[in-house]
């Protein structure tokens, strides 16, 4: 059986809506602070320079990711890592082309080849956690023991009697 969703849990759409409200406010506050510290024109030119650097980096890393993807496909192996890199470069590139210092920092972290593996591992962890939570075989855990991860339904699950009497749970062990 799957558990019903919790009421106070933030869903991805709510998180995205919250970010769409908060990020622009933080970006404006950061722009004002940097502008007061180094001057308005210097802030403007710094934003333009970061966008140009970001566009160059997107082109370079995008080409590398494309070559890696085609090599993986030609060799006949599943290109999971290459697809994840491509997605991270796309998201990071979008953030780099968006004016603002905070989005540029996150964009560079997603695009740079030495920080992208960290972002890829985080992405893999989020995706696998969501897949496990939504799987009828892996999401619901029975309460047999602390380390037991047997599902309540599906293959290998304990079976319950359909009679109205007492239910005694158990398992059959073939030796």
C-alpha positions as CSV (number, residue, x, y, z in Angstrom):
1,X,0.0,0.0,0.0
2,X,1.2,3.5,-0.7
3,X,1.0,6.1,2.0
4,X,-1.0,9.2,1.3
5,X,1.0,12.4,0.7
6,X,1.6,14.5,3.8
7,X,-0.3,17.7,4.0
8,X,2.6,20.1,4.9
9,X,5.0,18.6,2.3
10,X,6.4,21.0,-0.3
11,X,5.8,19.8,-3.8
12,X,8.1,20.7,-6.7
13,X,5.5,23.1,-8.2
14,X,5.2,24.9,-4.8
15,X,9.0,25.1,-4.6
16,X,9.3,26.5,-8.1
17,X,6.6,29.1,-7.4
18,X,8.4,30.0,-4.1
19,X,11.7,30.4,-6.0
20,X,10.0,32.5,-8.7
21,X,9.0,34.9,-5.9
22,X,12.1,34.9,-3.8
23,X,15.0,34.7,-6.3
24,X,14.1,38.0,-8.1
25,X,13.9,39.8,-4.8
26,X,17.3,38.4,-3.7
27,X,18.8,39.3,-7.0
28,X,17.6,42.9,-6.8
29,X,18.9,43.2,-3.3
30,X,22.3,41.7,-4.4
31,X,22.5,44.1,-7.4
32,X,21.8,47.1,-5.2
33,X,24.4,46.0,-2.6
34,X,27.1,45.4,-5.3
35,X,26.2,48.6,-7.0
36,X,26.6,50.5,-3.8
37,X,29.9,48.8,-3.1
38,X,31.6,49.2,-6.6
39,X,29.4,51.6,-8.5
40,X,26.5,51.3,-10.9
41,X,28.5,51.2,-14.2
42,X,31.0,48.7,-12.8
43,X,28.1,46.5,-11.7
44,X,26.6,46.7,-15.1
45,X,29.8,45.8,-16.9
46,X,30.4,43.0,-14.4
47,X,27.0,41.5,-15.2
48,X,27.7,41.8,-19.0
49,X,31.1,40.2,-18.5
50,X,29.6,37.3,-16.6
51,X,27.0,36.7,-19.2
52,X,29.6,36.7,-22.0
53,X,31.8,34.3,-20.0
54,X,28.8,32.2,-19.3
55,X,27.8,32.0,-23.0
56,X,31.3,31.0,-24.0
57,X,31.4,28.4,-21.3
58,X,28.0,27.0,-22.3
59,X,29.2,26.6,-25.8
60,X,32.4,24.9,-24.8
61,X,30.8,22.5,-22.2
62,X,27.8,21.9,-24.4
63,X,30.0,20.8,-27.3
64,X,31.9,18.5,-24.9
65,X,28.7,17.0,-23.6
66,X,27.4,16.4,-27.1
67,X,30.6,14.6,-28.1
68,X,30.5,12.4,-25.0
69,X,26.8,11.6,-25.7
70,X,27.4,10.6,-29.3
71,X,30.4,8.5,-28.2
72,X,28.3,6.7,-25.6
73,X,25.6,6.0,-28.1
74,X,28.0,4.8,-30.7
75,X,29.6,2.4,-28.2
76,X,26.2,1.0,-27.3
77,X,26.1,1.9,-23.6
78,X,23.4,3.8,-21.8
79,X,24.3,7.5,-21.7
80,X,22.9,8.3,-18.3
81,X,25.8,10.4,-17.2
82,X,26.0,12.3,-20.5
83,X,22.3,13.0,-20.4
84,X,22.5,14.3,-16.9
85,X,25.5,16.5,-17.8
86,X,23.5,17.9,-20.8
87,X,20.6,18.7,-18.6
88,X,22.8,20.4,-16.0
89,X,24.5,22.4,-18.7
90,X,21.1,23.5,-20.1
91,X,19.8,24.6,-16.7
92,X,23.1,26.2,-15.8
93,X,23.3,28.0,-19.1
94,X,19.8,29.4,-18.6
95,X,20.8,30.7,-15.2
96,X,24.0,32.2,-16.6
97,X,22.2,34.1,-19.3
98,X,19.7,35.4,-16.7
99,X,21.0,38.7,-15.3
100,X,21.9,38.5,-11.7
101,X,24.8,37.4,-9.5
102,X,23.1,34.7,-7.5
103,X,21.8,32.9,-10.6
104,X,25.3,33.3,-12.2
105,X,26.8,31.5,-9.1
106,X,24.4,28.6,-9.4
107,X,24.8,28.6,-13.2
108,X,28.6,28.4,-13.0
109,X,28.3,25.6,-10.4
110,X,26.2,23.6,-12.9
111,X,28.3,24.3,-16.0
112,X,31.9,24.1,-14.8
113,X,33.4,20.7,-15.3
114,X,34.9,20.5,-11.9
115,X,31.7,21.4,-10.0
116,X,29.2,19.6,-12.3
117,X,29.9,16.1,-10.8
118,X,28.7,17.3,-7.4
119,X,25.5,18.7,-9.0
120,X,25.1,15.4,-10.9
121,X,25.3,13.4,-7.7
122,X,22.7,15.6,-6.1
123,X,20.5,15.2,-9.1
124,X,20.9,11.4,-9.0
125,X,20.1,11.4,-5.3
126,X,16.9,13.4,-5.8
127,X,15.7,11.4,-8.8
128,X,16.4,8.0,-7.1
129,X,14.7,9.2,-3.9
130,X,11.6,10.3,-5.9
131,X,11.6,7.0,-7.9
132,X,11.8,4.9,-4.7
133,X,9.1,6.9,-3.0
134,X,6.8,6.5,-6.0
135,X,7.5,2.8,-6.6
136,X,4.9,0.4,-5.3
137,X,7.6,-2.2,-4.8
138,X,10.2,0.0,-3.1
139,X,8.3,2.8,-1.5
140,X,6.2,1.0,1.2
141,X,8.3,-0.8,3.7
142,X,6.9,-3.4,6.0
143,X,7.6,-3.3,9.7
144,X,9.4,-6.6,10.3
145,X,12.7,-5.1,11.5
146,X,14.9,-2.0,11.3
147,X,16.9,-3.2,8.4
148,X,14.1,-5.0,6.5
149,X,13.1,-3.3,3.3
150,X,10.6,-5.9,2.1
151,X,7.6,-4.3,0.3
152,X,4.1,-4.7,1.6
153,X,2.9,-5.6,-1.9
154,X,4.5,-7.3,-4.9
155,X,6.8,-10.2,-5.2
156,X,8.3,-11.3,-1.9
157,X,5.7,-9.5,0.1
158,X,3.9,-11.1,3.0
159,X,0.5,-12.4,2.0
160,X,-2.6,-11.9,4.1
161,X,-5.5,-14.2,4.4
162,X,-8.9,-13.1,3.0
163,X,-10.8,-14.9,5.8
164,X,-12.4,-12.9,8.6
165,X,-10.4,-14.7,11.3
166,X,-7.2,-13.8,13.0
167,X,-4.4,-12.9,10.7
168,X,-1.0,-14.4,11.4
169,X,1.8,-12.9,9.2
170,X,4.7,-15.1,8.2
171,X,7.0,-16.1,5.5
172,X,8.1,-19.3,3.8
173,X,11.8,-20.0,3.6
174,X,12.9,-22.5,1.0
175,X,16.2,-24.0,1.9
